[in-house]
């Protein structure tokens, strides 16, 4: 899926924490999307925050992410004295416009079709952007990230493979199947909707099993 990013790209956050974009500019970017945004449903009562949108080569909004819970930092820290409990608890929902393969509006090329695999890959890379094994030397992070990004692509391209299980979660109140996997860094899931978009999600410290998704009625509530 050929896209370029606006605001904060799907890339590593700064070592001291996430570089979240300014609210007003980013809200305007989200409002340019010709498709509905999805977030966690009203059962989630914690903080909500904007992250980034991604655009195609012709500037059209193609996908974007919305955060829920604690704004994560890159170091994957844990509560003092508890190696099993992450310090930050968050879930990010990725909305991807569902499109067939198509030509750019200026006629200069073609965009690949989007699919559930597109959402799975964006979610997998998103989780990596807030992950850094504590035992790893800073100088090795770029090589590690490149390797893990390739692995995320391979996994997303094989959603029926052994690394994925099926998880049923509500989407707009309707039970819907998702592809789901866990790793030492968190979890990733991906599925689709009846609203012309695919959904991806990733998180750490918040269980995916109790989540539900719904159309965001007012995107400014995330600013």
ZASE-22299 format. One line per field, with one value per residue (C-alpha): residue in three letters; x, y, z. Coordinates in Angstrom, 3 decimals, decimal comma. Each point is the difference from the previous one (the first is absolute). Last residue first. Layout:
r = [ALA ...]
x = [X ...]
y = [Y ...]
z = [Z ...]
END
This chain:
r = [UNK UNK UNK UNK UNK UNK UNK UNK UNK UNK UNK UNK UNK UNK UNK UNK UNK UNK UNK UNK UNK UNK UNK UNK UNK UNK UNK UNK UNK UNK UNK UNK UNK UNK UNK UNK UNK UNK UNK UNK UNK UNK UNK UNK UNK UNK UNK UNK UNK UNK UNK UNK UNK UNK UNK UNK UNK UNK UNK UNK UNK UNK UNK UNK UNK UNK UNK UNK UNK UNK UNK UNK UNK UNK UNK UNK UNK UNK UNK UNK UNK UNK UNK UNK UNK UNK UNK UNK UNK UNK UNK UNK UNK UNK UNK UNK UNK UNK UNK UNK UNK UNK UNK UNK UNK UNK UNK UNK UNK UNK UNK UNK UNK UNK UNK UNK UNK UNK UNK UNK UNK UNK UNK UNK UNK UNK UNK UNK UNK UNK UNK UNK UNK UNK UNK UNK UNK UNK UNK UNK UNK UNK UNK UNK UNK UNK UNK UNK UNK UNK UNK UNK UNK UNK UNK UNK UNK UNK UNK UNK UNK UNK UNK UNK UNK UNK UNK UNK UNK UNK UNK UNK UNK UNK UNK UNK UNK UNK UNK UNK UNK UNK UNK UNK UNK UNK UNK UNK UNK UNK UNK UNK UNK UNK UNK UNK UNK UNK UNK UNK UNK UNK UNK UNK UNK UNK UNK UNK UNK UNK UNK UNK UNK UNK UNK UNK UNK UNK UNK UNK UNK UNK UNK]
x = [-7,967 -1,795 -3,455 0,645 -0,652 -3,705 -2,138 2,854 -1,356 0,098 2,378 -0,175 2,734 -0,175 2,243 2,654 1,347 1,581 3,688 1,217 -1,838 -0,665 -2,976 -0,860 -3,303 -1,007 -2,326 -3,046 -2,605 -0,888 3,170 3,288 2,491 3,446 1,664 3,359 1,224 2,862 3,812 0,564 -2,291 -3,718 -2,093 -3,559 -1,980 -3,409 -3,553 -2,994 -2,749 -2,292 -0,258 1,679 2,862 -0,176 2,917 0,584 3,610 1,552 3,603 3,104 3,581 -1,104 -0,847 -3,379 1,105 3,027 0,900 -0,205 2,591 2,437 -0,482 0,554 3,179 1,282 -0,696 1,804 3,162 -0,031 -0,663 2,880 2,396 -1,118 0,177 3,569 1,687 -2,260 1,262 -2,758 -0,705 -3,089 -1,652 -1,351 -3,629 -2,217 0,523 -0,180 -3,660 -0,714 1,856 -2,332 -3,080 0,984 0,645 -3,302 -1,941 1,595 -0,635 -3,693 0,140 1,124 0,489 3,304 0,150 0,815 2,131 0,319 -3,618 -0,543 -2,849 2,207 -1,184 -1,807 0,367 -3,164 -0,606 -1,003 1,073 2,180 -0,879 2,619 -1,099 2,656 -0,277 1,871 1,302 3,360 2,012 -0,211 -0,703 1,943 3,394 -1,555 2,466 -0,455 -2,792 1,359 1,580 -0,496 2,736 -1,774 -2,478 -3,730 -2,765 -2,079 -3,545 -1,395 1,725 -1,430 1,750 -0,290 -0,551 -0,324 -0,303 0,433 3,184 0,720 2,756 -2,372 -0,498 0,511 -1,607 1,555 -0,514 -3,038 -0,851 -2,583 0,241 -2,033 -3,699 0,012 -3,506 -0,849 1,623 3,708 0,824 -1,015 0,232 -2,567 1,096 0,623 2,889 0,641 -1,337 2,951 2,459 -1,940 0,126 3,756 0,485 -2,128 1,483 3,762 1,737 1,136 3,733 -0,062 2,350 3,560 1,582 -1,891 -2,594 0,989 -1,884 -3,566 -0,020 -0,951 -1,772 -0,454 1,223 0,549 -1,887 0,639 -1,816]
y = [16,393 -3,336 1,517 1,949 -3,229 0,193 -3,027 -2,494 -3,202 -2,919 -2,604 -2,379 -1,203 -2,640 -2,606 2,484 0,203 3,329 -0,099 0,366 0,868 -0,466 0,483 -0,401 0,705 -0,104 2,627 0,177 0,216 -3,719 -0,615 -1,877 -1,859 0,349 -0,726 0,661 -0,722 1,145 -0,041 -3,652 -0,946 -0,582 -0,698 0,634 -0,233 1,495 -1,292 2,313 0,052 2,963 2,951 2,472 -2,496 -2,534 -2,433 -3,579 -1,221 -2,421 -1,171 1,075 -1,293 -3,301 1,549 1,222 3,625 -0,672 3,362 1,729 -2,409 0,690 3,758 -0,150 -2,009 2,685 2,612 -2,164 -0,100 3,731 0,735 -2,199 1,642 3,457 -0,976 -1,296 3,277 0,373 -3,286 -2,505 -1,383 2,183 -1,344 3,052 0,281 3,009 0,094 -3,802 0,147 2,291 -2,335 -2,833 2,204 1,248 -3,587 -1,327 2,863 -0,694 -3,733 0,794 1,379 3,002 -0,134 1,340 3,543 0,674 2,530 3,477 0,457 3,090 -1,668 -2,977 -3,198 -2,728 -3,364 -0,565 2,157 -0,525 3,076 -1,002 0,830 -0,796 -0,255 0,434 -1,621 1,107 -0,999 1,457 -1,360 -3,502 -2,770 -3,260 1,250 1,262 1,592 3,470 0,049 -0,845 2,024 -0,595 2,516 1,816 2,009 -0,566 2,588 -1,720 -1,028 0,182 1,107 0,651 -0,974 0,936 -1,290 1,041 3,792 1,213 1,974 -1,298 -2,315 -1,538 1,397 -1,278 1,514 0,358 -0,301 1,594 -0,672 -1,707 -0,219 -2,630 -0,866 -3,032 -1,483 2,814 -1,831 -0,055 1,942 0,032 2,773 0,277 0,405 2,982 1,168 3,756 0,343 -2,041 2,562 2,839 -1,819 -0,271 3,737 0,732 -2,636 0,474 -3,244 -2,643 -0,553 -3,051 -0,318 0,544 -2,149 1,744 -2,050 -2,457 0,281 -0,357 3,704 2,828 2,874 -1,199 -3,260 -1,193 -2,910 -2,789 -3,101]
z = [20,252 0,280 0,548 -3,204 -1,915 0,835 -0,889 -0,024 -1,538 2,428 1,349 2,985 2,323 2,724 -1,595 -1,071 3,543 0,868 1,072 -3,554 -3,155 -3,675 -2,275 -3,650 -1,644 -3,659 -1,427 -2,248 2,764 0,257 1,982 -0,279 2,149 1,549 3,342 1,641 3,524 2,226 0,083 0,941 -2,851 -0,459 -3,073 -1,139 -3,236 0,637 -0,319 0,598 2,629 -0,879 2,409 -2,337 -0,166 2,839 0,452 -1,132 0,158 -2,470 0,372 -1,892 -0,001 -1,572 -3,372 -1,228 0,262 -2,183 -1,581 3,366 1,397 -2,845 0,384 3,764 -0,582 -2,366 2,653 2,578 -2,108 -0,669 3,669 1,135 -2,422 1,127 3,690 -0,039 0,970 3,041 1,467 0,652 3,496 0,422 -3,133 -1,866 -0,924 -0,662 -3,780 -0,023 1,010 -2,940 -2,358 0,996 -0,233 -3,459 -1,095 1,345 -1,619 -3,380 0,494 0,475 -3,521 -2,023 -3,759 -1,278 -1,292 -3,635 -1,832 -1,491 -1,072 2,146 1,927 0,767 -1,626 1,911 1,684 2,020 3,077 3,640 1,981 2,950 3,620 2,665 3,641 2,701 3,429 3,105 3,397 0,939 2,935 -1,430 2,542 -0,257 1,190 3,266 2,429 -1,444 -2,553 -3,429 -2,779 -3,718 -0,890 -2,817 1,985 0,009 0,505 2,681 -0,903 -3,530 -3,198 -3,461 -3,225 -3,656 -3,516 -3,632 0,019 -3,585 -0,709 -3,503 1,230 2,532 3,489 3,536 3,091 3,416 3,773 1,617 3,625 2,194 3,798 1,878 -0,099 -2,301 -0,087 -2,429 -2,906 -0,816 -3,132 -3,645 -2,562 -2,778 -3,650 -2,292 2,236 -0,007 3,553 1,276 -1,362 1,613 3,316 -0,451 -0,397 3,079 2,298 -0,253 -0,860 2,477 0,241 2,212 2,952 1,203 -2,686 -2,784 -1,768 -2,676 -3,303 -1,237 -0,844 2,335 -1,800 -3,568 -1,457 -3,521 -1,402 -2,469 1,218]
END
